[in-house]
Amino acid sequence: MSAEEKMPKERIGVYVCHCGSNIAGVVNVAEVSKWAGDNLKDQGVVVSRDYKFMCSSLGQELIQKDIKEQKLTRVVVAACSPHLHEKTFRNACKGADLNPYLCELVSVREQDSWVHTDKIAATEKAKAIVAGGVSRVVHHEPLTPLKVPIHPATLIVGGGIAGIQAALEIADAGFPVYLVEREPSIGGHMAQFDKTFPTLDCSACILTPKMVDVGNHPNITMLTYSEVQKVDGYVGNFAVTINKHARYVKTADCTGCGVCWEKCPKKVIDDKFEAGLGYRKAVYTPFPQAVPKYPVIDDINCTYFQKGTCKACEKFCPTNAIDFTQKNEIMTVEVGNIILATGWDLFDARRVPNYGYGRLANVFTNMEFERLSNSAGPTGGNIVLRDGKTTPKSVGIVHCVGSRDKNYNNYCSAICCMQSLKFAHLIHEKTGATVYNFYIDIRTPAKGYDEFYQRIIEEGALFVRGKVAEITDAARNPGEEGKLIIQVEDTLVGKQRRIPVDMVILSAGLEPRAGSKELAKTFGISCSADGWFIERHPKLDPVATMTEGVYIAGCVQGPKDIPASVAQGAAAAARILGKIQQKEIALEPVRATINEEQCSGCRICNTLCPYNAILFHEDTMVSEVNPALCQGCGTCVAGCPAGAISGTGFSNLQILSQIDGLLLLTLDKKKEAVVA
Amino acid sequence: MNEETKPFEPVIIGFTCNWCSYRAADMAGIARMKYAPNVRLIRLMCSGRLDPTFVFKAIAGGADGVLVSGCHPGDCHYSTQNYKAMRRFHLMERVLTQMGLEPGRLKLLWASAAEGQIFANEITKFVEEIRALGPLNWNNSGVKVPEVAKEEVPA
């Protein structure tokens, strides 16, 4: 082989990051960079360096300086996961006039130093990973991101406080919003609460003005009593199919006067809004301040739908707004971005049988207590026992029901401590009863929260540190007769206690919505093992998801309180507004292309594509990929028997070369073994 | 320790998809879960991108085992492409078995982005299984597999 032929055609720079001691603590970075500089010369490595923090501005400047001075044509950075800093290093290259796609970030942190303890093996592995990256980067091509127009409208799923905040932010900025809510009214869980901690603002008083704003906003289309069925498309251009359930009420004619629900003879236990404590009619709005004001007819309970006669609502409606012939309506809306703010479900306290919920009458859940204490609730705000009249003289509040418990959910539900303290205050204020809090730890980490805790202690609430073992009505002495007895180990005193009370409130935790996994699938995002939706980065990108154009806000991402939910709603809105303002969006240029010279027209790829992105030209008998529809999965590339399809960014040559690189050391070693 | 008593350290090439299994590997890293250092991962956008050639190439190039991983069936970021990977996997397994390879040298693993622990445990298990099978050394026996054509593919 002549010297000229051996000359590598690219000039590659290799940069190995210490990441403080994150990488350097396990991997001998200096050795890796020296090895790459010495042994990968024939592949084109001309510079190989290690540096404390490659992602710092000094680290990036180092790369940029080398690109300019050493005339680098390719860059390999061995540092953290490409999911964290691929963009950073691509931008650094771009800043030095090198096409950003000529940079390869290989992970020696998440996949090496953080998961291995054997320093020698980890260093060898890092060399292999760097060699893989170098072999691969040679075959990178300069790419330009695809630009597609972005639809200015946004879909928000879930009309709780997070969704409301996001809708208002985007609509106020002048862009259209579709707000989809499953229930007949927006408001979410916050509409059910009595007071909010720690300020004790009346929840409805601060929420309803926002709900009214949403209802009146010219840029917001509210789609209540509706659910998303299907999502097609991609960032900038989603087509969302929504099923609008029949309300059986003509919203154009209805004035929300309320005659229909006054006249409706059918009473139904309201297990949603009133948490099972109160009743509603078969035609109803969930609560008086509902937005929109139009009622819905619940066809499962309506006498007319079940037995064929009644129609009392229709008879008395002054504007003839009732329409029993309405059908579900399927509609499709086009949006550029999506926010999921579908919230949470309450942990079912029946799952803890030793706490007796559902069996012992005066054991309540936190949601039931919220309604009990709410002056708009079924008791008019009187805190009474299940009999509806007796005021309790002593109340036990059990924290962490279903949370921080390996039998149920391992996580902390974040809001229950403060909610329980709020309950203690409300009970104290309204009934003067003795209040016991049974807690594992008190967690009051936000502004004004610990001050609130101190205030509750000063008000005389009693605190017992220990996980409640059992709640029972089996009395052991006359003093316990007719009471609920809380059996608990007081871990601060170190002894078992039996505390008789009249009422028990279980602070049940927050759980992902039933069906959240299906919802995640519909929108193409992922759930954690618990079922909460996964954010793009747990610290630095908490409202974006791995799917471009799909954002999350509020409890759908994990348990959180109202201020945090509002902040996330606004944050997601801000992210989307930033995108809409740019009018077009840059898509990763990872796409398949078909070389028509090589295409045999077999059409195997046509059926492999889940996006119908491959068209077959009958006249020329070849297939073609529509780059706007292609999502870049590469299945057609692997499936083409003629090898006519190539996948940008993940070409056969790139991956086969990476395999070569990863196995370089192994081959050397095996050759040595054979020679020996 | 002399060469004789040194345990055999297999080299395994692992293919992961960008959305689930690579993220499971990231998750294992972030949570500092420990696993055997014998696997070198290659990121594909989807397990459906896995061309069987990649697996043959890895084995011919000196790997002692190959791991193929992707999103759980039904969870594919590209809707159903992991099923296509699954079909190809079983076909590859048959072809390689007919060529005399122990079927245990190939492994298919579904791991979601949250399943770092499963990913780490399965890798450690797989490494032990390959260790028990011993070195493959395909690249040293018989005729050497010629290098894959490195010339430019005509545009």
Interface residues (C-beta under 8 A of the other chain):
Chain A: S81 P82 H83 S107 R109 E110 Q111 D112 W114 V115 H116 T117 D118 A121 A122 E124 K125 A128 I129 G132 K521 G524 S526 C527 S528 A529 I534 M546 T547 V590 N595 E597 L608 P610 Y611 Q631 G632 C633 G634 T635 V637 A638 G639 S646 G647 F650 N652 L653 I655 L656 Q658 I659 D660 L662 L663 T666 L667 K670 K671 V674
Chain B: E9 V11 I13 W19 C20 Y22 R23 A25 D26 A28 G29 I30 R32 M33 K34 Y35 P37 R40 L41 I42 R43 L44 M45 C46 G48 R49 L50 D51 P52 T53 F54 K57 A58 G61 G62 A63 G74 D75 H77 Y78 S79 T80 Q81 K84 A85 R88 S112 A113 A114 E115 A120 N137 N139 N140 V148 K150 V153 P154 A155
